[in-house]
């Protein structure tokens, strides 16, 4: 698919403490969940980008649910199907969906026998950040994922200097990042959010351990337990 530049971009509520569904592990899709970023390209393609910190093996159904929600809203009353445009879902996950080594996976609709593409209107990208190792994926993704996976202990200035050499647009990204960390209000909100997320993650891990223990007691297989 030939990609075009964005003609519009909307960032939706980066901090929201009132909707608990934003932060807890989701097994079934919840109505009213808002995407982090929604973009529209020059040719009308909708790109939805979500950064998700927690999830489980049922997360793909959740991704498909939100893709379908966005696709179904493209047609206005009385419009024909040729007014529909592709919707691309990009999901950056800070957890692993499975044990494969794939950092980036792309899913579309193909015929199972001859691999013929039915339509390019559905495209789902899943990026598993914890699996990322520098320079092991395509060039255009390497810079971005290096930026997203930098740790506090890393020499960020040196890393950003190298990224700018490889991809000049990273200089603008660095400028915006520096503006963000200098914004006291945004950083205060970010700092308040971290203990909540950490505590929530610990709770989920404890619940999963308990679920595995109970599963073995009831005779469930490992595969069945992993789907809990």
MARMI-608861 format. One record per residue (C-alpha): residue number from 0; y, z, x. Coordinates in steps of 0.1 Angstrom, whole numbers, plus 5000, padded with zeros to 4 digits. Layout:
<pts>
k/Y/Z/X
NUM/Y/Z/X
...
</pts>
This chain:
<pts>
k/Y/Z/X
0/5000/5000/5000
1/5034/4990/5014
2/5056/5021/5014
3/5093/5020/5007
4/5121/5044/5016
5/5130/5071/4991
6/5158/5066/4966
7/5157/5101/4952
8/5143/5134/4963
9/5141/5167/4944
10/5132/5201/4959
11/5120/5225/4932
12/5126/5262/4935
13/5113/5272/4969
14/5112/5309/4960
15/5101/5322/4927
16/5089/5358/4921
17/5088/5356/4884
18/5059/5332/4881
19/5028/5349/4896
20/5008/5317/4893
21/5029/5304/4922
22/5012/5327/4947
23/4977/5336/4935
24/4946/5316/4942
25/4942/5292/4913
26/4907/5283/4900
27/4917/5264/4869
28/4951/5245/4866
29/4979/5265/4850
30/5005/5248/4828
31/5040/5251/4841
32/5032/5250/4878
33/5061/5233/4896
34/5057/5210/4926
35/5076/5217/4958
36/5090/5182/4963
37/5091/5151/4941
38/5103/5118/4955
39/5108/5083/4941
40/5107/5053/4964
41/5128/5021/4962
42/5100/5003/4943
43/5095/5032/4918
44/5064/5048/4934
45/5064/5086/4927
46/5054/5108/4956
47/5046/5144/4949
48/5044/5168/4979
49/5029/5203/4977
50/5025/5229/5004
51/4998/5254/4993
52/4990/5286/5011
53/4958/5296/4992
54/4930/5280/4972
55/4893/5276/4969
56/4866/5249/4963
57/4880/5241/4928
58/4914/5231/4943
59/4907/5193/4940
60/4906/5196/4902
61/4939/5213/4903
62/4954/5185/4925
63/4940/5159/4900
64/4955/5178/4871
65/4990/5177/4885
66/4987/5141/4895
67/4976/5133/4859
68/5005/5153/4845
69/5030/5133/4866
70/5014/5100/4858
71/5014/5106/4821
72/5051/5113/4821
73/5060/5079/4835
74/5060/5060/4802
75/5088/5065/4777
76/5082/5060/4740
77/5076/5023/4733
78/5072/5012/4769
79/5042/4990/4779
80/5017/4999/4806
81/5032/4975/4831
82/5061/5000/4834
83/5037/5024/4851
84/5041/5028/4888
85/5018/5045/4915
86/5018/5082/4919
87/5009/5095/4953
88/4999/5131/4957
89/5003/5147/4992
90/4989/5181/4995
91/4994/5202/5027
92/4969/5231/5027
93/4970/5262/5048
94/4933/5267/5042
95/4901/5247/5046
96/4885/5230/5016
97/4852/5225/5034
98/4835/5226/5068
99/4842/5190/5078
100/4865/5182/5107
101/4887/5159/5087
102/4924/5169/5090
103/4936/5141/5067
104/4916/5127/5038
105/4927/5100/5014
106/4911/5095/4979
107/4915/5065/4956
108/4895/5049/4927
109/4868/5026/4939
110/4837/5010/4924
111/4807/5029/4937
112/4786/4998/4943
113/4810/4973/4959
114/4839/4995/4969
115/4863/4973/4949
116/4896/4991/4943
117/4902/4996/4906
118/4939/5004/4909
119/4963/5016/4936
120/4981/5039/4911
121/4961/5069/4921
122/4963/5080/4957
123/4956/5116/4968
124/4961/5128/5003
125/4948/5162/5015
126/4960/5175/5048
127/4942/5207/5060
128/4966/5222/5085
129/4941/5248/5100
130/4920/5219/5113
131/4948/5202/5131
132/4947/5197/5169
133/4974/5178/5186
134/4969/5141/5192
135/4936/5139/5174
136/4950/5121/5144
137/4972/5090/5137
138/5004/5088/5156
139/5027/5090/5126
140/5011/5122/5114
141/5008/5139/5147
142/5045/5147/5151
143/5049/5161/5116
144/5018/5183/5118
145/5027/5196/5152
146/5060/5207/5137
147/5044/5223/5106
148/5018/5242/5127
149/5040/5257/5153
150/5034/5294/5158
151/5060/5322/5165
152/5046/5326/5200
153/5050/5289/5209
154/5079/5276/5229
155/5094/5258/5199
156/5123/5244/5219
157/5100/5227/5243
158/5078/5214/5216
159/5107/5200/5196
160/5121/5183/5227
161/5088/5165/5231
162/5086/5156/5194
163/5122/5142/5194
164/5111/5119/5223
165/5082/5106/5204
166/5099/5104/5170
167/5138/5104/5170
168/5139/5115/5133
169/5126/5149/5145
170/5160/5156/5159
171/5174/5156/5123
172/5144/5178/5112
173/5152/5202/5140
174/5189/5204/5129
175/5179/5212/5093
176/5154/5238/5104
177/5181/5255/5126
178/5204/5255/5096
179/5177/5271/5075
180/5170/5300/5099
181/5208/5306/5102
182/5211/5309/5064
183/5209/5346/5058
184/5202/5344/5021
185/5173/5319/5025
186/5158/5339/5054
187/5160/5371/5035
188/5141/5355/5006
189/5115/5341/5031
190/5111/5374/5049
191/5105/5392/5015
192/5079/5367/5005
193/5057/5370/5037
194/5044/5406/5030
195/5036/5396/4994
196/5017/5365/5005
197/4998/5385/5032
198/4989/5413/5009
199/4977/5387/4983
200/4956/5369/5009
201/4939/5402/5019
202/4932/5409/4982
203/4916/5375/4977
204/4894/5379/5008
205/4882/5413/4996
206/4875/5399/4961
207/4855/5370/4976
208/4835/5393/4998
209/4826/5414/4968
210/4817/5382/4948
211/4794/5370/4976
212/4777/5404/4977
213/4772/5405/4940
214/4760/5368/4941
215/4732/5376/4965
216/4722/5405/4943
217/4718/5382/4913
218/4699/5356/4933
219/4726/5329/4936
220/4722/5303/4964
221/4748/5299/4991
222/4761/5267/4975
223/4765/5284/4942
224/4784/5313/4958
225/4808/5290/4976
226/4818/5276/4942
227/4829/5310/4930
</pts>
